[in-house]
Amino acid sequence: MTRVQLLAASFALVFLGLTAGPARAQATKSSSSQEGQDILNYPLTLPRANQLISAVDAMTKYLVSLPNFQDRLINSMKMTAAERSAQLQADAKAMAILKANGLTVHDYIVGVPSLRMALMAAQAPADAPNLAVSPANLAFAKANLAQLKPKMDAADGIRAKK
């Protein structure tokens, strides 16, 4: 697995996490709005954020190791949360990653986008467009940005600038 492959998968995962709801809005508007509400309602804590980041790191490495990882990512972007849940549950290795990190499928599918959006919002200028993040998660991300951002960047395969 090359660094380029890891970065490509990471950015695809970011794209998946941030666009999963809107991409399916045409097909299942109520389901999409429920997913968005689930992301807003997901409570972030430092232990949970660390679990999510650890799982993102392991899941990205696992997905990149698959011969068809690009097709899998593209297909997952078209899936509803229920379909992605079923796909994760049917994948023994993915489930082992979640279990090793103390996460449920729901935690991963909802928690990762919630954490990503909170971290992005915490770094955004005051006049930036609003991201789907609860006030509590935004406050959490701002308070823990210095600790969590380098970990998330590392999980995404992004090296810190020297």
N, C-alpha and C positions, 0 to 999 in steps of 0.2 A: 504494500500500500504506500503510494507516494504522498508527499505533502500536498501536491496539487489535487490528487483524488480526495484526500481528507478534507481539504478546503472546499472542494466542489460539493461534497456530501454535506458538509456543515452548512454552507450557504443554502443548499437545497432544503435542509431541515429547518433553517431559519425561515425560509420562504414558506415552507409547509406550515410551520407553526403560526405564522402571521397572516396567511391568506386562506387557511383552511375554511373558515366560516364564509367569507365573501365569495370564494370560488364556488361554493355550493348554494349560495343564496337563491339562485334562480330555481333550483330543483326542490329545495326544502327550506323555505323561508322560516317557518316556525322552528325547525330543528336548528337552523343556523343561528337564529336569535337566541335560542336556548344555550347553544354552545358559547356564544358571546357572553351571556349572562353567567354561565358557569365559570368562565375565565375571570370575569369581574368579581365573582363571589369567592374565588379560590383564595384562602388565607395563606399568605407567605410568612414563614418563620425562618430563622437562620438555619436550624437543623434541616428543615424541609428543603430550603434552597440548596444546601450542600448536597442533599440526597439527589435532587433533580439534576444538578450540574454533574455529579458523578455518573448518573445514569445517561445523560446526554453524551458524555465522553465515551462511555462503553458502547452505547447504542450506535453512535456514529462510526466508531471503529468496526463494529460488527457489520453494519450495513455496507460500509465500503469494502469489506472483505468478500461480499457476495458478488458473483459474476454479473448479475443483472441489477445491481443496486440503482442505476439511473432509472431504469424502467420501473422498479418498485417505488422509487420516490415520486416519479411522475404519476403513477397510478394512485398512490396514496393521497396526492393532492386533489384528486377527483372524488375521493371517498367521503362519506359522512363520518361523524365521530363513531357511530355504531359500527360502521364497516371497518374503520381503523382499529377499533377495539377488538373486533372479531379477528382481524388479521394478526394483531399482536398476540392475542390469546392462542391462536393456532401455531405460533412460532415459539417452539420450546426454548430456543436460545434467547430470544427477546424477553420471554417471561422470566428466564433465569437471571437476566440482567436486572429486571425490575425487582425481582425477589431479593437479589443480593443487595439492592439499594433500599429495601424496605418500602417500596412503592407499589401501588396498584396501577392497573391500566388507566383508570380514571385520573389518578395523580399525574401520570406521565402525559396523557393527552391534553389535560386541562392545565396542569401545573407548569409545564415547560413554556407554553405561550404566555401564561400569566407572568412568569418570572422574566421572560425576555421583554415583554412590553413594559413591565415595571422598571427594568434596568434602562431601557431606551428612554422612557419618560423621565427618569431621574437625571439623565444626561442632556435632555433636550432643552433648548433655550425657552425662556418663558413664553415667547410668542409662537412657538411651534404648534402645529395642529395637535389636537388632543388625541392621545392614544387610549385604547380601552384598558384603563387601569383604575382600580379603586383607590380612593384617597389613602386608605390604610396601607395598601401595597406600595403606593408611591412613596409614602413616608418611610416605609421599611426599606425600600430600594435606596432612597437618598441616604438613610442612616448607615447602610451597609455597602454602598457602592464601591468604596475603596477596597473592600475585602472580596466582594462577589464578582466584580467586573473582570479582574485578572483570571479568576477561576473559570468564568464562562468563556472568556477569550481563549484560554488554554484548551478547554473542552471543544471549542470550535476550531482548534488548530491555528489560532492566531497568536503569533509571538509578540511579546511586549516589545515596544520600541526602546532602543537603548539611547 
